[in-house]
Amino acid sequence: MEIIELLKALILGFVEGMTEFAPVSSTGHMIIVDDMWLKTEEFLGKYPANTFKIVVQLGSILAVVVVMWKRLFSLIGLYKIDGQPMMKRFNLLHVIVGMLPATIVGFALKDFIDDNLFGVVTVIIALVAGAFLMLAADKFGPKNPPITSLDQLTYGLAFKVGLVQCLSLWPGFSRSGATISGGVLFGMNHKTAADFTFIMAVPIMAGASLVSVLKNWEHLSMDYLNFYIVGFISSFVFALLSIKFFLALINKVKLKPFAYYRIGLAIIIAIILLV
């Protein structure tokens, strides 16, 4: 594989790592950058290129594990503080309930998504639609959110947030954007909604990557292995740099600035396409 192709993997990993945790859609950004400039589909093929855009997110998910390992390990009983579970109420069942709707819908619509939604135009629409959901969350969410800790999360609330997360199956909508917006509308503060989003992302993205690899196995080749590895490492490194910054930022700036960015990006890309 040529150096220029590995450089493209590095760039896509950078895009993924820097945008995964902000509610702007990392997949949407990768599709825009790839379809309009890098053109990896030309040497990978359509389905391997789509699979890469999913699998490369595992690098960002590994960054979540590194940063939030205490909380994640407490969910499976591998970490305790002062002899007690780190989370007294929040547990693995909350995560399972929250990820269940998107898992079922994603499995049912996998073919449709692969064939119809991995494109610049559909991403532009999703960027705008997601932006309006985020603006609605900031406007109509409670001014003094009653839920300021994952310990206060109920199973019913986890399920409702999970239903909203189904919107993120549309590339460009953003998993964190949908889930944080849902959490805020249902009474969480932004930081708690973000924490729940990132914790749910670990099993969801691991599962999505496995499904995508198995589904497209016949299209994949060991010739692409270096491309995937470079993208994974790049995504991991840049995600580590961005995750703590975002978690510190989200409770201060809320969702509105990210929504305006999404709308602005959609307008710019639409103009480029029309010119």
Secondary structure, 3 states (H helix, E strand, C coil): CCHHHHHHHHHHHHHHHHHCCCCCCHHHHHHHHHHHHHCCHHHHCHHHHHHHHHHCHHHHHHHHHHHCHHHHHHHCCCCEECCEECCCCCCHHHHHHHHHHHHHHHHHHHHHHHHHCCCHHHHHHHHHHHHHHHHHHHHHCCCCCCECCHHHCCHHHHHHHHHHHHHHHCCCCCHHHHHHHHHHHCCECHHHHHHHHHHHHHHHHHHHHHHHHHHCHHHCCHHHHHHHHHHHHHHHHHHHHHHHHHHHHHHHHCCHHHHHHHHHHHHHHHHHHHC
